[in-house]
Amino acid sequence: MIAAFLAVDPDPLEAAATGLSYFGLAGEMAAARASAPGSFQIALLDALFLMKEEELKAGAKIRRG
């Protein structure tokens, strides 16, 4: 997953942070929809596929230091 972000961002630290934020936010979205462990797996895949750039920007918890 992180490699996909490294492929499009020349800054490895920023790419890794964005990739981890994307995956974490998808997990939060999936947890809100899932009712059991099996449904969480499917909801996570759906969230990874369906997330829009605007949703990532709004939900990312990345701060520059």
PDB file as gemmi writes it, atoms N, CA and C in Angstrom:
CRYST1    1.000    1.000    1.000  90.00  90.00  90.00 P 1                      
ATOM      1  N   MET A   1       0.834  -1.187   0.000  1.00  0.00           N  
ATOM      2  CA  MET A   1       0.000   0.000   0.000  1.00  0.00           C  
ATOM      3  C   MET A   1       0.877   1.248   0.000  1.00  0.00           C  
ATOM      4  N   ILE A   2       1.858   1.295   0.863  1.00  0.00           N  
ATOM      5  CA  ILE A   2       2.700   2.482   0.971  1.00  0.00           C  
ATOM      6  C   ILE A   2       3.490   2.691  -0.317  1.00  0.00           C  
ATOM      7  N   ALA A   3       3.874   1.613  -0.983  1.00  0.00           N  
ATOM      8  CA  ALA A   3       4.640   1.725  -2.222  1.00  0.00           C  
ATOM      9  C   ALA A   3       3.875   2.507  -3.286  1.00  0.00           C  
ATOM     10  N   ALA A   4       2.560   2.385  -3.306  1.00  0.00           N  
ATOM     11  CA  ALA A   4       1.759   3.140  -4.273  1.00  0.00           C  
ATOM     12  C   ALA A   4       1.904   4.636  -4.036  1.00  0.00           C  
ATOM     13  N   PHE A   5       1.964   5.048  -2.786  1.00  0.00           N  
ATOM     14  CA  PHE A   5       2.130   6.464  -2.469  1.00  0.00           C  
ATOM     15  C   PHE A   5       3.561   6.919  -2.756  1.00  0.00           C  
ATOM     16  N   LEU A   6       4.530   6.031  -2.535  1.00  0.00           N  
ATOM     17  CA  LEU A   6       5.923   6.364  -2.852  1.00  0.00           C  
ATOM     18  C   LEU A   6       6.124   6.548  -4.354  1.00  0.00           C  
ATOM     19  N   ALA A   7       5.313   5.875  -5.144  1.00  0.00           N  
ATOM     20  CA  ALA A   7       5.437   5.981  -6.599  1.00  0.00           C  
ATOM     21  C   ALA A   7       5.020   7.353  -7.124  1.00  0.00           C  
ATOM     22  N   VAL A   8       4.206   8.081  -6.368  1.00  0.00           N  
ATOM     23  CA  VAL A   8       3.688   9.367  -6.868  1.00  0.00           C  
ATOM     24  C   VAL A   8       4.129  10.576  -6.039  1.00  0.00           C  
ATOM     25  N   ASP A   9       4.847  10.343  -4.951  1.00  0.00           N  
ATOM     26  CA  ASP A   9       5.316  11.447  -4.111  1.00  0.00           C  
ATOM     27  C   ASP A   9       6.825  11.334  -3.961  1.00  0.00           C  
ATOM     28  N   PRO A  10       7.582  12.342  -4.382  1.00  0.00           N  
ATOM     29  CA  PRO A  10       9.040  12.255  -4.303  1.00  0.00           C  
ATOM     30  C   PRO A  10       9.590  12.288  -2.872  1.00  0.00           C  
ATOM     31  N   ASP A  11       8.812  12.728  -1.906  1.00  0.00           N  
ATOM     32  CA  ASP A  11       9.252  12.780  -0.509  1.00  0.00           C  
ATOM     33  C   ASP A  11       8.811  11.495   0.195  1.00  0.00           C  
ATOM     34  N   PRO A  12       9.751  10.596   0.518  1.00  0.00           N  
ATOM     35  CA  PRO A  12       9.380   9.316   1.119  1.00  0.00           C  
ATOM     36  C   PRO A  12       8.632   9.439   2.446  1.00  0.00           C  
ATOM     37  N   LEU A  13       9.014  10.401   3.281  1.00  0.00           N  
ATOM     38  CA  LEU A  13       8.347  10.568   4.572  1.00  0.00           C  
ATOM     39  C   LEU A  13       6.899  11.019   4.379  1.00  0.00           C  
ATOM     40  N   GLU A  14       6.695  11.974   3.492  1.00  0.00           N  
ATOM     41  CA  GLU A  14       5.341  12.457   3.223  1.00  0.00           C  
ATOM     42  C   GLU A  14       4.493  11.358   2.579  1.00  0.00           C  
ATOM     43  N   ALA A  15       5.082  10.596   1.673  1.00  0.00           N  
ATOM     44  CA  ALA A  15       4.353   9.502   1.026  1.00  0.00           C  
ATOM     45  C   ALA A  15       3.929   8.448   2.042  1.00  0.00           C  
ATOM     46  N   ALA A  16       4.834   8.092   2.943  1.00  0.00           N  
ATOM     47  CA  ALA A  16       4.512   7.099   3.965  1.00  0.00           C  
ATOM     48  C   ALA A  16       3.429   7.616   4.906  1.00  0.00           C  
ATOM     49  N   ALA A  17       3.532   8.865   5.314  1.00  0.00           N  
ATOM     50  CA  ALA A  17       2.526   9.444   6.208  1.00  0.00           C  
ATOM     51  C   ALA A  17       1.157   9.493   5.535  1.00  0.00           C  
ATOM     52  N   THR A  18       1.130   9.873   4.277  1.00  0.00           N  
ATOM     53  CA  THR A  18      -0.144   9.932   3.554  1.00  0.00           C  
ATOM     54  C   THR A  18      -0.724   8.538   3.377  1.00  0.00           C  
ATOM     55  N   GLY A  19       0.112   7.574   3.023  1.00  0.00           N  
ATOM     56  CA  GLY A  19      -0.359   6.199   2.851  1.00  0.00           C  
ATOM     57  C   GLY A  19      -0.915   5.607   4.134  1.00  0.00           C  
ATOM     58  N   LEU A  20      -0.230   5.846   5.236  1.00  0.00           N  
ATOM     59  CA  LEU A  20      -0.710   5.338   6.524  1.00  0.00           C  
ATOM     60  C   LEU A  20      -1.996   6.042   6.949  1.00  0.00           C  
ATOM     61  N   SER A  21      -2.084   7.320   6.667  1.00  0.00           N  
ATOM     62  CA  SER A  21      -3.300   8.062   6.979  1.00  0.00           C  
ATOM     63  C   SER A  21      -4.474   7.546   6.159  1.00  0.00           C  
ATOM     64  N   TYR A  22      -4.226   7.291   4.877  1.00  0.00           N  
ATOM     65  CA  TYR A  22      -5.252   6.744   3.980  1.00  0.00           C  
ATOM     66  C   TYR A  22      -5.778   5.413   4.511  1.00  0.00           C  
ATOM     67  N   PHE A  23      -4.853   4.528   4.877  1.00  0.00           N  
ATOM     68  CA  PHE A  23      -5.254   3.213   5.368  1.00  0.00           C  
ATOM     69  C   PHE A  23      -5.977   3.319   6.706  1.00  0.00           C  
ATOM     70  N   GLY A  24      -5.490   4.191   7.584  1.00  0.00           N  
ATOM     71  CA  GLY A  24      -6.144   4.376   8.879  1.00  0.00           C  
ATOM     72  C   GLY A  24      -7.541   4.944   8.748  1.00  0.00           C  
ATOM     73  N   LEU A  25      -7.696   5.924   7.873  1.00  0.00           N  
ATOM     74  CA  LEU A  25      -9.018   6.512   7.656  1.00  0.00           C  
ATOM     75  C   LEU A  25      -9.961   5.494   7.038  1.00  0.00           C  
ATOM     76  N   ALA A  26      -9.465   4.689   6.119  1.00  0.00           N  
ATOM     77  CA  ALA A  26     -10.295   3.630   5.543  1.00  0.00           C  
ATOM     78  C   ALA A  26     -10.737   2.651   6.633  1.00  0.00           C  
ATOM     79  N   GLY A  27      -9.850   2.362   7.575  1.00  0.00           N  
ATOM     80  CA  GLY A  27     -10.210   1.490   8.696  1.00  0.00           C  
ATOM     81  C   GLY A  27     -11.298   2.098   9.562  1.00  0.00           C  
ATOM     82  N   GLU A  28     -11.203   3.400   9.808  1.00  0.00           N  
ATOM     83  CA  GLU A  28     -12.248   4.081  10.584  1.00  0.00           C  
ATOM     84  C   GLU A  28     -13.587   4.042   9.854  1.00  0.00           C  
ATOM     85  N   MET A  29     -13.558   4.273   8.556  1.00  0.00           N  
ATOM     86  CA  MET A  29     -14.784   4.241   7.762  1.00  0.00           C  
ATOM     87  C   MET A  29     -15.383   2.834   7.758  1.00  0.00           C  
ATOM     88  N   ALA A  30     -14.535   1.828   7.632  1.00  0.00           N  
ATOM     89  CA  ALA A  30     -14.994   0.446   7.619  1.00  0.00           C  
ATOM     90  C   ALA A  30     -15.586   0.055   8.974  1.00  0.00           C  
ATOM     91  N   ALA A  31     -14.937   0.469  10.052  1.00  0.00           N  
ATOM     92  CA  ALA A  31     -15.430   0.134  11.387  1.00  0.00           C  
ATOM     93  C   ALA A  31     -16.811   0.731  11.639  1.00  0.00           C  
ATOM     94  N   ALA A  32     -17.069   1.898  11.059  1.00  0.00           N  
ATOM     95  CA  ALA A  32     -18.374   2.534  11.244  1.00  0.00           C  
ATOM     96  C   ALA A  32     -19.484   1.763  10.535  1.00  0.00           C  
ATOM     97  N   ARG A  33     -19.134   1.021   9.485  1.00  0.00           N  
ATOM     98  CA  ARG A  33     -20.143   0.296   8.713  1.00  0.00           C  
ATOM     99  C   ARG A  33     -20.241  -1.184   9.058  1.00  0.00           C  
ATOM    100  N   ALA A  34     -19.185  -1.754   9.601  1.00  0.00           N  
ATOM    101  CA  ALA A  34     -19.135  -3.198   9.816  1.00  0.00           C  
ATOM    102  C   ALA A  34     -19.893  -3.602  11.074  1.00  0.00           C  
ATOM    103  N   SER A  35     -20.473  -4.782  11.009  1.00  0.00           N  
ATOM    104  CA  SER A  35     -21.194  -5.299  12.169  1.00  0.00           C  
ATOM    105  C   SER A  35     -20.507  -6.520  12.783  1.00  0.00           C  
ATOM    106  N   ALA A  36     -19.487  -7.044  12.099  1.00  0.00           N  
ATOM    107  CA  ALA A  36     -18.763  -8.222  12.581  1.00  0.00           C  
ATOM    108  C   ALA A  36     -17.413  -8.276  11.874  1.00  0.00           C  
ATOM    109  N   PRO A  37     -16.477  -9.123  12.366  1.00  0.00           N  
ATOM    110  CA  PRO A  37     -15.147  -9.168  11.761  1.00  0.00           C  
ATOM    111  C   PRO A  37     -15.145  -9.467  10.256  1.00  0.00           C  
ATOM    112  N   GLY A  38     -15.989 -10.370   9.825  1.00  0.00           N  
ATOM    113  CA  GLY A  38     -16.049 -10.702   8.400  1.00  0.00           C  
ATOM    114  C   GLY A  38     -16.532  -9.537   7.558  1.00  0.00           C  
ATOM    115  N   SER A  39     -17.510  -8.811   8.073  1.00  0.00           N  
ATOM    116  CA  SER A  39     -18.012  -7.665   7.313  1.00  0.00           C  
ATOM    117  C   SER A  39     -17.021  -6.502   7.346  1.00  0.00           C  
ATOM    118  N   PHE A  40     -16.166  -6.455   8.382  1.00  0.00           N  
ATOM    119  CA  PHE A  40     -15.144  -5.407   8.431  1.00  0.00           C  
ATOM    120  C   PHE A  40     -14.160  -5.557   7.282  1.00  0.00           C  
ATOM    121  N   GLN A  41     -13.753  -6.775   7.000  1.00  0.00           N  
ATOM    122  CA  GLN A  41     -12.790  -7.006   5.914  1.00  0.00           C  
ATOM    123  C   GLN A  41     -13.330  -6.482   4.588  1.00  0.00           C  
ATOM    124  N   ILE A  42     -14.565  -6.780   4.300  1.00  0.00           N  
ATOM    125  CA  ILE A  42     -15.181  -6.322   3.055  1.00  0.00           C  
ATOM    126  C   ILE A  42     -15.355  -4.810   3.078  1.00  0.00           C  
ATOM    127  N   ALA A  43     -15.793  -4.265   4.204  1.00  0.00           N  
ATOM    128  CA  ALA A  43     -15.983  -2.817   4.322  1.00  0.00           C  
ATOM    129  C   ALA A  43     -14.652  -2.074   4.169  1.00  0.00           C  
ATOM    130  N   LEU A  44     -13.552  -2.660   4.653  1.00  0.00           N  
ATOM    131  CA  LEU A  44     -12.237  -2.040   4.507  1.00  0.00           C  
ATOM    132  C   LEU A  44     -11.833  -1.982   3.037  1.00  0.00           C  
ATOM    133  N   LEU A  45     -12.005  -3.073   2.342  1.00  0.00           N  
ATOM    134  CA  LEU A  45     -11.689  -3.072   0.907  1.00  0.00           C  
ATOM    135  C   LEU A  45     -12.546  -2.057   0.160  1.00  0.00           C  
ATOM    136  N   ASP A  46     -13.818  -2.000   0.509  1.00  0.00           N  
ATOM    137  CA  ASP A  46     -14.710  -1.022  -0.125  1.00  0.00           C  
ATOM    138  C   ASP A  46     -14.259   0.402   0.174  1.00  0.00           C  
ATOM    139  N   ALA A  47     -13.890   0.674   1.415  1.00  0.00           N  
ATOM    140  CA  ALA A  47     -13.470   2.022   1.800  1.00  0.00           C  
ATOM    141  C   ALA A  47     -12.182   2.415   1.086  1.00  0.00           C  
ATOM    142  N   LEU A  48     -11.243   1.485   0.955  1.00  0.00           N  
ATOM    143  CA  LEU A  48     -10.006   1.770   0.236  1.00  0.00           C  
ATOM    144  C   LEU A  48     -10.294   2.114  -1.223  1.00  0.00           C  
ATOM    145  N   PHE A  49     -11.239   1.426  -1.806  1.00  0.00           N  
ATOM    146  CA  PHE A  49     -11.579   1.653  -3.214  1.00  0.00           C  
ATOM    147  C   PHE A  49     -12.393   2.928  -3.424  1.00  0.00           C  
ATOM    148  N   LEU A  50     -13.316   3.194  -2.505  1.00  0.00           N  
ATOM    149  CA  LEU A  50     -14.275   4.278  -2.719  1.00  0.00           C  
ATOM    150  C   LEU A  50     -13.831   5.645  -2.196  1.00  0.00           C  
ATOM    151  N   MET A  51     -12.793   5.694  -1.353  1.00  0.00           N  
ATOM    152  CA  MET A  51     -12.409   6.966  -0.746  1.00  0.00           C  
ATOM    153  C   MET A  51     -11.995   7.991  -1.805  1.00  0.00           C  
ATOM    154  N   LYS A  52     -12.543   9.173  -1.674  1.00  0.00           N  
ATOM    155  CA  LYS A  52     -12.229  10.286  -2.563  1.00  0.00           C  
ATOM    156  C   LYS A  52     -11.101  11.126  -1.958  1.00  0.00           C  
ATOM    157  N   GLU A  53     -10.389  11.848  -2.809  1.00  0.00           N  
ATOM    158  CA  GLU A  53      -9.295  12.698  -2.353  1.00  0.00           C  
ATOM    159  C   GLU A  53      -9.772  13.692  -1.304  1.00  0.00           C  
ATOM    160  N   GLU A  54     -10.962  14.242  -1.507  1.00  0.00           N  
ATOM    161  CA  GLU A  54     -11.505  15.218  -0.550  1.00  0.00           C  
ATOM    162  C   GLU A  54     -11.729  14.590   0.818  1.00  0.00           C  
ATOM    163  N   GLU A  55     -12.168  13.331   0.835  1.00  0.00           N  
ATOM    164  CA  GLU A  55     -12.385  12.632   2.109  1.00  0.00           C  
ATOM    165  C   GLU A  55     -11.060  12.423   2.836  1.00  0.00           C  
ATOM    166  N   LEU A  56     -10.020  12.092   2.087  1.00  0.00           N  
ATOM    167  CA  LEU A  56      -8.712  11.907   2.706  1.00  0.00           C  
ATOM    168  C   LEU A  56      -8.196  13.225   3.270  1.00  0.00           C  
ATOM    169  N   LYS A  57      -8.315  14.289   2.509  1.00  0.00           N  
ATOM    170  CA  LYS A  57      -7.851  15.591   2.986  1.00  0.00           C  
ATOM    171  C   LYS A  57      -8.615  16.028   4.238  1.00  0.00           C  
ATOM    172  N   ALA A  58      -9.927  15.773   4.258  1.00  0.00           N  
ATOM    173  CA  ALA A  58     -10.744  16.186   5.399  1.00  0.00           C  
ATOM    174  C   ALA A  58     -10.508  15.315   6.629  1.00  0.00           C  
ATOM    175  N   GLY A  59     -10.231  14.033   6.426  1.00  0.00           N  
ATOM    176  CA  GLY A  59     -10.136  13.106   7.542  1.00  0.00           C  
ATOM    177  C   GLY A  59      -8.732  12.782   8.003  1.00  0.00           C  
ATOM    178  N   ALA A  60      -7.726  13.168   7.221  1.00  0.00           N  
ATOM    179  CA  ALA A  60      -6.336  12.840   7.578  1.00  0.00           C  
ATOM    180  C   ALA A  60      -5.926  13.563   8.848  1.00  0.00           C  
ATOM    181  N   LYS A  61      -5.196  12.864   9.667  1.00  0.00           N  
ATOM    182  CA  LYS A  61      -4.733  13.438  10.931  1.00  0.00           C  
ATOM    183  C   LYS A  61      -3.219  13.592  10.873  1.00  0.00           C  
ATOM    184  N   ILE A  62      -2.759  14.316   9.841  1.00  0.00           N  
ATOM    185  CA  ILE A  62      -1.322  14.540   9.640  1.00  0.00           C  
ATOM    186  C   ILE A  62      -1.021  15.991   9.979  1.00  0.00           C  
ATOM    187  N   ARG A  63       0.018  16.176  10.752  1.00  0.00           N  
ATOM    188  CA  ARG A  63       0.453  17.542  11.094  1.00  0.00           C  
ATOM    189  C   ARG A  63       1.910  17.689  10.732  1.00  0.00           C  
ATOM    190  N   ARG A  64       2.241  18.792  10.146  1.00  0.00           N  
ATOM    191  CA  ARG A  64       3.645  19.075   9.834  1.00  0.00           C  
ATOM    192  C   ARG A  64       4.319  19.635  11.088  1.00  0.00           C  
ATOM    193  N   GLY A  65       5.522  19.168  11.331  1.00  0.00           N  
ATOM    194  CA  GLY A  65       6.210  19.606  12.537  1.00  0.00           C  
ATOM    195  C   GLY A  65       7.351  20.532  12.287  1.00  0.00           C  
TER     196      GLY A  65                                                      
END                                                                             
